[in-house]
Structures are given as structure tokens and as C-alpha cells.
Amino acid sequence: MLDDLRWEYKALGLIVIIGLSITAYSYLSMGGGERVSLSNNSGDQQPEPVPMPFPEYNSTGSTENNTGNITAEEARQIAAESGYTAGDPTMGSININGTQIPVWVVPLQRGGKTVREVYVRLEDGEILGSREFS
């Protein structure tokens, strides 16, 4: 039967067999590792945010202790707007033009629901921006 085929068909058959062998080996060799289950059996539990520590910066950009920073209560007063209730500020940082800037993140609530966050610079109390929630 193989004697009736031309050499081109024999070479093509050999290439197909080698290709299938390599493909099968590559897929079968991946299954030898430890399997990790990605299912979440904990129900509808939501992930909790974890506060990340960051160094306090002064105007020169160094990490020396700076006593000129505003307090959480001052940040709350700066961010307060009429029609909103200012929540408890948390420390965070935002990236502006590639520079991490430490801020107080002040949630503004209306009807018990957070509808806006205001970012107040930790160093001087300047409002750097805000984010609306729908």
C-alpha cells in the first residue's frame, strides 16, 4: 500500500505524524502539575479592602516625619459640602502624572449611601480631586 504512494505524500504523512506527536506531548506534559481549585465555596462573601501603609512625605519628597500634615478631622471639614454627610476619612494615595501623593480619602454620603469620594492632600489640605459613584 505504501509502495503505491509518491515520496511527497510519504513525507507529508511523516510531517503530520511528527506535528501531532509534538502537539500531544506539549498538551499532556502540562497536566502533570498540582491542580488548584479556583471555586469559591464561601457563598456571596465580598472581599474586604486591606489598608496599605505608606510613608509620610514632606515638601522635599523625603520620608522624614512631617508634623505639618492635616488631621482626619481637618480633612473632613475641608471636603464637606452642603447636601452631603462627610464620613470617616482614610489615608490613601493617588497617582498624578506618575507621582504618588498621600491623601485623605473622605467619603461623602447622601441617604446613608456613599455617592462621592474627595481626595484631600495630606500635606496642605488642598482638594486634588473627587470620584462620583452611581
N, CA, C and O atoms as a GROMACS GRO file, in nm:
protein
  536
    1MET      N    1   0.083  -0.119   0.000
    1MET     CA    2   0.000   0.000   0.000
    1MET      C    3   0.087   0.126   0.000
    1MET      O    4   0.061   0.217  -0.078
    2LEU      N    5   0.191   0.132   0.086
    2LEU     CA    6   0.277   0.249   0.088
    2LEU      C    7   0.365   0.258  -0.036
    2LEU      O    8   0.414   0.365  -0.071
    3ASP      N    9   0.384   0.144  -0.103
    3ASP     CA   10   0.467   0.146  -0.222
    3ASP      C   11   0.398   0.218  -0.337
    3ASP      O   12   0.463   0.265  -0.431
    4ASP      N   13   0.265   0.227  -0.330
    4ASP     CA   14   0.190   0.292  -0.438
    4ASP      C   15   0.193   0.445  -0.427
    4ASP      O   16   0.164   0.513  -0.525
    5LEU      N   17   0.228   0.501  -0.308
    5LEU     CA   18   0.227   0.646  -0.288
    5LEU      C   19   0.358   0.708  -0.336
    5LEU      O   20   0.463   0.645  -0.332
    6ARG      N   21   0.348   0.831  -0.383
    6ARG     CA   22   0.467   0.903  -0.424
    6ARG      C   23   0.542   0.948  -0.299
    6ARG      O   24   0.484   0.954  -0.191
    7TRP      N   25   0.670   0.981  -0.313
    7TRP     CA   26   0.752   1.018  -0.198
    7TRP      C   27   0.701   1.146  -0.131
    7TRP      O   28   0.720   1.162  -0.011
    8GLU      N   29   0.636   1.238  -0.206
    8GLU     CA   30   0.586   1.362  -0.149
    8GLU      C   31   0.474   1.334  -0.048
    8GLU      O   32   0.467   1.399   0.057
    9TYR      N   33   0.389   1.238  -0.078
    9TYR     CA   34   0.281   1.203   0.013
    9TYR      C   35   0.334   1.134   0.138
    9TYR      O   36   0.283   1.153   0.248
   10LYS      N   37   0.439   1.052   0.119
   10LYS     CA   38   0.502   0.986   0.234
   10LYS      C   39   0.565   1.090   0.326
   10LYS      O   40   0.552   1.080   0.448
   11ALA      N   41   0.632   1.190   0.269
   11ALA     CA   42   0.696   1.297   0.350
   11ALA      C   43   0.589   1.381   0.421
   11ALA      O   44   0.607   1.418   0.538
   12LEU      N   45   0.481   1.410   0.352
   12LEU     CA   46   0.373   1.488   0.412
   12LEU      C   47   0.310   1.411   0.528
   12LEU      O   48   0.280   1.470   0.632
   13GLY      N   49   0.289   1.282   0.511
   13GLY     CA   50   0.235   1.199   0.620
   13GLY      C   51   0.328   1.196   0.740
   13GLY      O   52   0.282   1.202   0.854
   14LEU      N   53   0.459   1.188   0.716
   14LEU     CA   54   0.556   1.189   0.825
   14LEU      C   55   0.554   1.323   0.899
   14LEU      O   56   0.561   1.325   1.022
   15ILE      N   57   0.544   1.433   0.828
   15ILE     CA   58   0.537   1.566   0.890
   15ILE      C   59   0.412   1.579   0.975
   15ILE      O   60   0.417   1.634   1.085
   16VAL      N   61   0.299   1.529   0.928
   16VAL     CA   62   0.174   1.534   1.004
   16VAL      C   63   0.187   1.452   1.131
   16VAL      O   64   0.144   1.497   1.238
   17ILE      N   65   0.246   1.333   1.122
   17ILE     CA   66   0.262   1.248   1.240
   17ILE      C   67   0.354   1.316   1.342
   17ILE      O   68   0.325   1.312   1.461
   18ILE      N   69   0.463   1.376   1.299
   18ILE     CA   70   0.555   1.446   1.390
   18ILE      C   71   0.485   1.566   1.454
   18ILE      O   72   0.500   1.590   1.574
   19GLY      N   73   0.410   1.641   1.376
   19GLY     CA   74   0.338   1.757   1.429
   19GLY      C   75   0.236   1.718   1.534
   19GLY      O   76   0.226   1.782   1.639
   20LEU      N   77   0.159   1.612   1.507
   20LEU     CA   78   0.061   1.565   1.604
   20LEU      C   79   0.128   1.513   1.731
   20LEU      O   80   0.076   1.532   1.841
   21SER      N   81   0.242   1.448   1.716
   21SER     CA   82   0.315   1.397   1.833
   21SER      C   83   0.364   1.511   1.922
   21SER      O   84   0.351   1.506   2.044
   22ILE      N   85   0.418   1.614   1.859
   22ILE     CA   86   0.466   1.730   1.936
   22ILE      C   87   0.350   1.800   2.006
   22ILE      O   88   0.361   1.838   2.122
   23THR      N   89   0.239   1.818   1.936
   23THR     CA   90   0.122   1.882   1.994
   23THR      C   91   0.068   1.802   2.112
   23THR      O   92   0.037   1.858   2.217
   24ALA      N   93   0.055   1.671   2.095
   24ALA     CA   94   0.005   1.586   2.203
   24ALA      C   95   0.099   1.589   2.323
   24ALA      O   96   0.052   1.598   2.437
   25TYR      N   97   0.230   1.584   2.300
   25TYR     CA   98   0.326   1.587   2.410
   25TYR      C   99   0.317   1.719   2.486
   25TYR      O  100   0.321   1.720   2.609
   26SER      N  101   0.305   1.831   2.414
   26SER     CA  102   0.303   1.961   2.482
   26SER      C  103   0.177   1.977   2.568
   26SER      O  104   0.184   2.032   2.678
   27TYR      N  105   0.063   1.929   2.520
   27TYR     CA  106  -0.059   1.940   2.600
   27TYR      C  107  -0.062   1.840   2.715
   27TYR      O  108  -0.110   1.874   2.823
   28LEU      N  109  -0.012   1.721   2.695
   28LEU     CA  110  -0.014   1.621   2.801
   28LEU      C  111   0.088   1.652   2.910
   28LEU      O  112   0.067   1.614   3.025
   29SER      N  113   0.199   1.718   2.876
   29SER     CA  114   0.300   1.749   2.977
   29SER      C  115   0.255   1.860   3.071
   29SER      O  116   0.310   1.872   3.181
   30MET      N  117   0.155   1.941   3.033
   30MET     CA  118   0.106   2.048   3.120
   30MET      C  119   0.018   1.994   3.232
   30MET      O  120   0.003   2.062   3.334
   31GLY      N  121  -0.038   1.879   3.220
   31GLY     CA  122  -0.130   1.825   3.319
   31GLY      C  123  -0.063   1.757   3.436
   31GLY      O  124  -0.133   1.707   3.524
   32GLY      N  125   0.069   1.752   3.441
   32GLY     CA  126   0.138   1.680   3.547
   32GLY      C  127   0.154   1.758   3.676
   32GLY      O  128   0.190   1.698   3.778
   33GLY      N  129   0.128   1.887   3.677
   33GLY     CA  130   0.148   1.969   3.796
   33GLY      C  131   0.033   1.958   3.895
   33GLY      O  132  -0.066   1.890   3.870
   34GLU      N  133   0.048   2.027   4.008
   34GLU     CA  134  -0.055   2.028   4.111
   34GLU      C  135  -0.173   2.112   4.064
   34GLU      O  136  -0.154   2.220   4.009
   35ARG      N  137  -0.290   2.062   4.084
   35ARG     CA  138  -0.411   2.135   4.043
   35ARG      C  139  -0.462   2.219   4.160
   35ARG      O  140  -0.464   2.174   4.274
   36VAL      N  141  -0.504   2.340   4.129
   36VAL     CA  142  -0.555   2.432   4.229
   36VAL      C  143  -0.700   2.462   4.196
   36VAL      O  144  -0.733   2.496   4.082
   37SER      N  145  -0.786   2.448   4.294
   37SER     CA  146  -0.927   2.476   4.273
   37SER      C  147  -0.951   2.625   4.285
   37SER      O  148  -0.907   2.688   4.381
   38LEU      N  149  -1.019   2.682   4.188
   38LEU     CA  150  -1.047   2.824   4.188
   38LEU      C  151  -1.190   2.856   4.229
   38LEU      O  152  -1.231   2.972   4.226
   39SER      N  153  -1.266   2.754   4.267
   39SER     CA  154  -1.404   2.779   4.304
   39SER      C  155  -1.411   2.845   4.441
   39SER      O  156  -1.328   2.819   4.528
   40ASN      N  157  -1.511   2.929   4.459
   40ASN     CA  158  -1.531   2.999   4.584
   40ASN      C  159  -1.652   2.938   4.653
   40ASN      O  160  -1.766   2.962   4.613
   41ASN      N  161  -1.628   2.859   4.756
   41ASN     CA  162  -1.736   2.791   4.826
   41ASN      C  163  -1.789   2.871   4.945
   41ASN      O  164  -1.868   2.819   5.024
   42SER      N  165  -1.746   2.996   4.958
   42SER     CA  166  -1.786   3.074   5.075
   42SER      C  167  -1.915   3.152   5.052
   42SER      O  168  -1.949   3.237   5.134
   43GLY      N  169  -1.986   3.127   4.946
   43GLY     CA  170  -2.114   3.195   4.923
   43GLY      C  171  -2.094   3.330   4.860
   43GLY      O  172  -2.009   3.348   4.772
   44ASP      N  173  -2.175   3.427   4.904
   44ASP     CA  174  -2.172   3.561   4.846
   44ASP      C  175  -2.083   3.657   4.925
   44ASP      O  176  -2.109   3.777   4.926
   45GLN      N  177  -1.982   3.607   4.989
   45GLN     CA  178  -1.894   3.690   5.070
   45GLN      C  179  -1.812   3.782   4.980
   45GLN      O  180  -1.748   3.737   4.885
   46GLN      N  181  -1.813   3.912   5.010
   46GLN     CA  182  -1.740   4.011   4.933
   46GLN      C  183  -1.599   4.027   4.990
   46GLN      O  184  -1.580   4.017   5.111
   47PRO      N  185  -1.501   4.052   4.905
   47PRO     CA  186  -1.366   4.075   4.956
   47PRO      C  187  -1.361   4.206   5.034
   47PRO      O  188  -1.430   4.302   5.001
   48GLU      N  189  -1.278   4.209   5.136
   48GLU     CA  190  -1.264   4.328   5.220
   48GLU      C  191  -1.136   4.402   5.180
   48GLU      O  192  -1.032   4.338   5.161
   49PRO      N  193  -1.140   4.535   5.167
   49PRO     CA  194  -1.018   4.609   5.135
   49PRO      C  195  -0.922   4.606   5.254
   49PRO      O  196  -0.964   4.608   5.369
   50VAL      N  197  -0.795   4.600   5.223
   50VAL     CA  198  -0.691   4.598   5.325
   50VAL      C  199  -0.616   4.729   5.317
   50VAL      O  200  -0.565   4.763   5.210
   51PRO      N  201  -0.606   4.804   5.427
   51PRO     CA  202  -0.533   4.930   5.422
   51PRO      C  203  -0.384   4.904   5.398
   51PRO      O  204  -0.325   4.814   5.458
   52MET      N  205  -0.325   4.983   5.311
   52MET     CA  206  -0.184   4.969   5.278
   52MET      C  207  -0.106   5.083   5.343
   52MET      O  208  -0.141   5.200   5.324
   53PRO      N  209  -0.002   5.051   5.419
   53PRO     CA  210   0.077   5.158   5.480
   53PRO      C  211   0.161   5.230   5.374
   53PRO      O  212   0.202   5.169   5.275
   54PHE      N  213   0.183   5.357   5.396
   54PHE     CA  214   0.270   5.431   5.306
   54PHE      C  215   0.344   5.535   5.389
   54PHE      O  216   0.294   5.580   5.492
   55PRO      N  217   0.463   5.572   5.345
   55PRO     CA  218   0.541   5.671   5.421
   55PRO      C  219   0.481   5.809   5.407
   55PRO      O  220   0.416   5.840   5.307
   56GLU      N  221   0.503   5.891   5.508
   56GLU     CA  222   0.456   6.029   5.502
   56GLU      C  223   0.563   6.113   5.434
   56GLU      O  224   0.681   6.104   5.468
   57TYR      N  225   0.522   6.195   5.338
   57TYR     CA  226   0.615   6.274   5.260
   57TYR      C  227   0.606   6.420   5.301
   57TYR      O  228   0.498   6.470   5.335
   58ASN      N  229   0.719   6.488   5.297
   58ASN     CA  230   0.715   6.632   5.316
   58ASN      C  231   0.739   6.699   5.181
   58ASN      O  232   0.749   6.630   5.080
   59SER      N  233   0.747   6.829   5.178
   59SER     CA  234   0.752   6.901   5.051
   59SER      C  235   0.879   6.872   4.972
   59SER      O  236   0.881   6.896   4.851
   60THR      N  237   0.985   6.822   5.034
   60THR     CA  238   1.107   6.792   4.960
   60THR      C  239   1.104   6.652   4.902
   60THR      O  240   1.197   6.614   4.830
   61GLY      N  241   1.001   6.575   4.929
   61GLY     CA  242   0.988   6.442   4.875
   61GLY      C  243   1.056   6.335   4.959
   61GLY      O  244   1.055   6.218   4.921
   62SER      N  245   1.115   6.372   5.071
   62SER     CA  246   1.179   6.272   5.155
   62SER      C  247   1.077   6.213   5.251
   62SER      O  248   0.965   6.263   5.264
   63THR      N  249   1.117   6.108   5.319
   63THR     CA  250   1.024   6.039   5.409
   63THR      C  251   1.047   6.078   5.555
   63THR      O  252   1.017   6.000   5.645
   64GLU      N  253   1.098   6.197   5.579
   64GLU     CA  254   1.115   6.242   5.716
   64GLU      C  255   0.979   6.264   5.780
   64GLU      O  256   0.880   6.284   5.710
   65ASN      N  257   0.975   6.261   5.912
   65ASN     CA  258   0.849   6.281   5.982
   65ASN      C  259   0.806   6.427   5.966
   65ASN      O  260   0.883   6.518   5.996
   66ASN      N  261   0.687   6.447   5.920
   66ASN     CA  262   0.637   6.582   5.891
   66ASN      C  263   0.520   6.610   5.985
   66ASN      O  264   0.419   6.540   5.983
   67THR      N  265   0.535   6.714   6.067
   67THR     CA  266   0.429   6.746   6.162
   67THR      C  267   0.329   6.844   6.104
   67THR      O  268   0.232   6.880   6.172
   68GLY      N  269   0.348   6.890   5.979
   68GLY     CA  270   0.259   6.987   5.919
   68GLY      C  271   0.140   6.923   5.850
   68GLY      O  272   0.060   6.994   5.788
   69ASN      N  273   0.125   6.793   5.857
   69ASN     CA  274   0.014   6.726   5.790
   69ASN      C  275  -0.118   6.760   5.858
   69ASN      O  276  -0.123   6.784   5.979
   70ILE      N  277  -0.224   6.762   5.778
   70ILE     CA  278  -0.355   6.791   5.834
   70ILE      C  279  -0.411   6.664   5.898
   70ILE      O  280  -0.371   6.553   5.864
   71THR      N  281  -0.502   6.681   5.991
   71THR     CA  282  -0.563   6.567   6.060
   71THR      C  283  -0.684   6.517   5.982
   71THR      O  284  -0.728   6.581   5.887
   72ALA      N  285  -0.736   6.403   6.023
   72ALA     CA  286  -0.854   6.347   5.958
   72ALA      C  287  -0.974   6.440   5.975
   72ALA      O  288  -1.054   6.455   5.883
   73GLU      N  289  -0.987   6.500   6.092
   73GLU     CA  290  -1.099   6.591   6.117
   73GLU      C  291  -1.090   6.715   6.028
   73GLU      O  292  -1.191   6.762   5.976
   74GLU      N  293  -0.967   6.769   6.010
   74GLU     CA  294  -0.950   6.883   5.921
   74GLU      C  295  -0.984   6.845   5.776
   74GLU      O  296  -1.045   6.924   5.704
   75ALA      N  297  -0.944   6.725   5.735
   75ALA     CA  298  -0.976   6.678   5.600
   75ALA      C  299  -1.127   6.665   5.582
   75ALA      O  300  -1.180   6.698   5.475
   76ARG      N  301  -1.194   6.618   5.685
   76ARG     CA  302  -1.341   6.604   5.678
   76ARG      C  303  -1.405   6.742   5.660
   76ARG      O  304  -1.498   6.758   5.581
   77GLN      N  305  -1.356   6.843   5.734
   77GLN     CA  306  -1.412   6.978   5.724
   77GLN      C  307  -1.382   7.040   5.587
   77GLN      O  308  -1.466   7.110   5.531
   78ILE      N  309  -1.263   7.013   5.533
   78ILE     CA  310  -1.227   7.067   5.402
   78ILE      C  311  -1.315   7.008   5.293
   78ILE      O  312  -1.359   7.079   5.202
   79ALA      N  313  -1.342   6.877   5.302
   79ALA     CA  314  -1.418   6.808   5.196
   79ALA      C  315  -1.568   6.824   5.210
   79ALA      O  316  -1.642   6.791   5.116
   80ALA      N  317  -1.617   6.873   5.324
   80ALA     CA  318  -1.761   6.881   5.349
   80ALA      C  319  -1.829   6.971   5.245
   80ALA      O  320  -1.778   7.078   5.212
   81GLU      N  321  -1.943   6.926   5.196
   81GLU     CA  322  -2.024   7.004   5.101
   81GLU      C  323  -2.168   7.000   5.149
   81GLU      O  324  -2.211   6.905   5.214
   82SER      N  325  -2.243   7.104   5.116
   82SER     CA  326  -2.382   7.107   5.158
   82SER      C  327  -2.460   6.997   5.084
   82SER      O  328  -2.437   6.973   4.966
   83GLY      N  329  -2.551   6.933   5.155
   83GLY     CA  330  -2.629   6.825   5.098
   83GLY      C  331  -2.566   6.688   5.116
   83GLY      O  332  -2.628   6.586   5.086
   84TYR      N  333  -2.442   6.684   5.166
   84TYR     CA  334  -2.371   6.559   5.188
   84TYR      C  335  -2.330   6.548   5.334
   84TYR      O  336  -2.313   6.649   5.402
   85THR      N  337  -2.314   6.425   5.380
   85THR     CA  338  -2.258   6.399   5.512
   85THR      C  339  -2.120   6.341   5.491
   85THR      O  340  -2.104   6.240   5.422
   86ALA      N  341  -2.018   6.405   5.550
   86ALA     CA  342  -1.880   6.358   5.534
   86ALA      C  343  -1.857   6.240   5.628
   86ALA      O  344  -1.884   6.250   5.748
   87GLY      N  345  -1.808   6.128   5.573
   87GLY     CA  346  -1.779   6.009   5.652
   87GLY      C  347  -1.640   6.015   5.712
   87GLY      O  348  -1.575   6.119   5.709
   88ASP      N  349  -1.596   5.902   5.768
   88ASP     CA  350  -1.464   5.894   5.831
   88ASP      C  351  -1.356   5.888   5.724
   88ASP      O  352  -1.357   5.796   5.642
   89PRO      N  353  -1.262   5.982   5.724
   89PRO     CA  354  -1.154   5.981   5.625
   89PRO      C  355  -1.057   5.865   5.649
   89PRO      O  356  -1.034   5.824   5.763
   90THR      N  357  -1.002   5.812   5.541
   90THR     CA  358  -0.898   5.710   5.549
   90THR      C  359  -0.778   5.759   5.469
   90THR      O  360  -0.792   5.836   5.374
   91MET      N  361  -0.660   5.713   5.510
   91MET     CA  362  -0.539   5.752   5.438
   91MET      C  363  -0.525   5.667   5.312
   91MET      O  364  -0.560   5.549   5.312
   92GLY      N  365  -0.476   5.728   5.207
   92GLY     CA  366  -0.452   5.658   5.083
   92GLY      C  367  -0.353   5.738   5.001
   92GLY      O  368  -0.290   5.830   5.052
   93SER      N  369  -0.338   5.702   4.877
   93SER     CA  370  -0.252   5.780   4.788
   93SER      C  371  -0.311   5.773   4.648
   93SER      O  372  -0.378   5.676   4.611
   94ILE      N  373  -0.286   5.877   4.570
   94ILE     CA  374  -0.330   5.880   4.432
   94ILE      C  375  -0.210   5.910   4.344
   94ILE      O  376  -0.111   5.968   4.389
   95ASN      N  377  -0.219   5.871   4.218
   95ASN     CA  378  -0.111   5.890   4.123
   95ASN      C  379  -0.149   6.005   4.031
   95ASN      O  380  -0.247   5.997   3.957
   96ILE      N  381  -0.069   6.112   4.035
   96ILE     CA  382  -0.090   6.226   3.947
   96ILE      C  383   0.037   6.247   3.868
   96ILE      O  384   0.142   6.279   3.925
   97ASN      N  385   0.028   6.230   3.738
   97ASN     CA  386   0.143   6.245   3.648
   97ASN      C  387   0.262   6.162   3.692
   97ASN      O  388   0.376   6.208   3.688
   98GLY      N  389   0.236   6.038   3.735
   98GLY     CA  390   0.343   5.947   3.773
   98GLY      C  391   0.397   5.967   3.914
   98GLY      O  392   0.493   5.899   3.952
   99THR      N  393   0.339   6.057   3.992
   99THR     CA  394   0.384   6.083   4.128
   99THR      C  395   0.277   6.037   4.226
   99THR      O  396   0.162   6.078   4.216
  100GLN      N  397   0.317   5.952   4.321
  100GLN     CA  398   0.225   5.908   4.426
  100GLN      C  399   0.214   6.020   4.530
  100GLN      O  400   0.314   6.063   4.586
  101ILE      N  401   0.092   6.065   4.556
  101ILE     CA  402   0.068   6.173   4.650
  101ILE      C  403  -0.019   6.120   4.763
  101ILE      O  404  -0.128   6.069   4.737
  102PRO      N  405   0.027   6.131   4.889
  102PRO     CA  406  -0.054   6.085   5.002
  102PRO      C  407  -0.173   6.178   5.024
  102PRO      O  408  -0.159   6.300   5.023
  103VAL      N  409  -0.291   6.117   5.044
  103VAL     CA  410  -0.414   6.194   5.059
  103VAL      C  411  -0.501   6.134   5.169
  103VAL      O  412  -0.482   6.020   5.211
  104TRP      N  413  -0.596   6.216   5.214
  104TRP     CA  414  -0.708   6.167   5.293
  104TRP      C  415  -0.821   6.140   5.194
  104TRP      O  416  -0.854   6.226   5.113
  105VAL      N  417  -0.880   6.022   5.201
  105VAL     CA  418  -0.994   5.988   5.117
  105VAL      C  419  -1.118   6.007   5.204
  105VAL      O  420  -1.142   5.931   5.298
  106VAL      N  421  -1.197   6.110   5.170
  106VAL     CA  422  -1.314   6.145   5.251
  106VAL      C  423  -1.440   6.103   5.174
  106VAL      O  424  -1.468   6.159   5.068
  107PRO      N  425  -1.516   6.006   5.227
  107PRO     CA  426  -1.640   5.968   5.160
  107PRO      C  427  -1.750   6.068   5.191
  107PRO      O  428  -1.766   6.109   5.306
  108LEU      N  429  -1.826   6.106   5.090
  108LEU     CA  430  -1.942   6.192   5.109
  108LEU      C  431  -2.066   6.106   5.087
  108LEU      O  432  -2.079   6.036   4.986
  109GLN      N  433  -2.156   6.113   5.184
  109GLN     CA  434  -2.274   6.026   5.181
  109GLN      C  435  -2.400   6.108   5.169
  109GLN      O  436  -2.410   6.221   5.217
  110ARG      N  437  -2.497   6.046   5.103
  110ARG     CA  438  -2.630   6.106   5.093
  110ARG      C  439  -2.729   5.992   5.112
  110ARG      O  440  -2.727   5.894   5.038
  111GLY      N  441  -2.814   6.005   5.211
  111GLY     CA  442  -2.911   5.899   5.239
  111GLY      C  443  -2.846   5.771   5.289
  111GLY      O  444  -2.899   5.663   5.265
  112GLY      N  445  -2.733   5.781   5.358
  112GLY     CA  446  -2.664   5.663   5.411
  112GLY      C  447  -2.582   5.587   5.309
  112GLY      O  448  -2.526   5.482   5.342
  113LYS      N  449  -2.574   5.637   5.184
  113LYS     CA  450  -2.500   5.570   5.079
  113LYS      C  451  -2.387   5.660   5.031
  113LYS      O  452  -2.407   5.779   5.008
  114THR      N  453  -2.268   5.604   5.018
  114THR     CA  454  -2.154   5.682   4.969
  114THR      C  455  -2.173   5.710   4.821
  114THR      O  456  -2.181   5.619   4.739
  115VAL      N  457  -2.180   5.839   4.787
  115VAL     CA  458  -2.203   5.878   4.648
  115VAL      C  459  -2.082   5.950   4.587
  115VAL      O  460  -2.078   5.976   4.467
  116ARG      N  461  -1.984   5.984   4.673
  116ARG     CA  462  -1.870   6.058   4.623
  116ARG      C  463  -1.752   6.041   4.717
  116ARG      O  464  -1.771   6.026   4.838
  117GLU      N  465  -1.630   6.044   4.663
  117GLU     CA  466  -1.508   6.045   4.743
  117GLU      C  467  -1.430   6.170   4.706
  117GLU      O  468  -1.416   6.203   4.588
  118VAL      N  469  -1.379   6.240   4.807
  118VAL     CA  470  -1.299   6.359   4.783
  118VAL      C  471  -1.157   6.329   4.830
  118VAL      O  472  -1.138   6.273   4.938
  119TYR      N  473  -1.057   6.365   4.749
  119TYR     CA  474  -0.917   6.339   4.780
  119TYR      C  475  -0.852   6.469   4.827
  119TYR      O  476  -0.835   6.563   4.749
  120VAL      N  477  -0.815   6.473   4.956
  120VAL     CA  478  -0.756   6.592   5.017
  120VAL      C  479  -0.609   6.563   5.044
  120VAL      O  480  -0.576   6.465   5.112
  121ARG      N  481  -0.520   6.647   4.992
  121ARG     CA  482  -0.376   6.626   5.010
  121ARG      C  483  -0.341   6.629   5.158
  121ARG      O  484  -0.380   6.721   5.230
  122LEU      N  485  -0.269   6.530   5.202
  122LEU     CA  486  -0.231   6.513   5.342
  122LEU      C  487  -0.142   6.628   5.388
  122LEU      O  488  -0.149   6.670   5.504
  123GLU      N  489  -0.060   6.678   5.301
  123GLU     CA  490   0.041   6.778   5.337
  123GLU      C  491  -0.018   6.916   5.366
  123GLU      O  492   0.016   6.978   5.467
  124ASP      N  493  -0.107   6.964   5.278
  124ASP     CA  494  -0.153   7.102   5.292
  124ASP      C  495  -0.304   7.119   5.287
  124ASP      O  496  -0.353   7.232   5.298
  125GLY      N  497  -0.380   7.010   5.271
  125GLY     CA  498  -0.526   7.020   5.273
  125GLY      C  499  -0.589   7.060   5.141
  125GLY      O  500  -0.709   7.087   5.137
  126GLU      N  501  -0.513   7.065   5.034
  126GLU     CA  502  -0.568   7.101   4.904
  126GLU      C  503  -0.652   6.985   4.850
  126GLU      O  504  -0.611   6.869   4.860
  127ILE      N  505  -0.769   7.016   4.794
  127ILE     CA  506  -0.852   6.914   4.731
  127ILE      C  507  -0.794   6.885   4.593
  127ILE      O  508  -0.790   6.973   4.507
  128LEU      N  509  -0.748   6.759   4.573
  128LEU     CA  510  -0.685   6.721   4.448
  128LEU      C  511  -0.783   6.663   4.347
  128LEU      O  512  -0.752   6.657   4.228
  129GLY      N  513  -0.899   6.621   4.392
  129GLY     CA  514  -0.995   6.565   4.300
  129GLY      C  515  -1.105   6.491   4.375
  129GLY      O  516  -1.107   6.487   4.498
  130SER      N  517  -1.196   6.433   4.299
  130SER     CA  518  -1.305   6.356   4.358
  130SER      C  519  -1.349   6.250   4.259
  130SER      O  520  -1.313   6.254   4.141
  131ARG      N  521  -1.427   6.154   4.310
  131ARG     CA  522  -1.479   6.046   4.227
  131ARG      C  523  -1.624   6.026   4.262
  131ARG      O  524  -1.659   6.013   4.380
  132GLU      N  525  -1.709   6.022   4.161
  132GLU     CA  526  -1.852   6.002   4.179
  132GLU      C  527  -1.885   5.852   4.171
  132GLU      O  528  -1.823   5.779   4.095
  133PHE      N  529  -1.983   5.808   4.250
  133PHE     CA  530  -2.034   5.672   4.244
  133PHE      C  531  -2.177   5.678   4.196
  133PHE      O  532  -2.252   5.768   4.232
  134SER      N  533  -2.215   5.581   4.114
  134SER     CA  534  -2.352   5.582   4.064
  134SER      C  535  -2.439   5.488   4.144
  134SER      O  536  -2.559   5.475   4.116
   0.00000   0.00000   0.00000
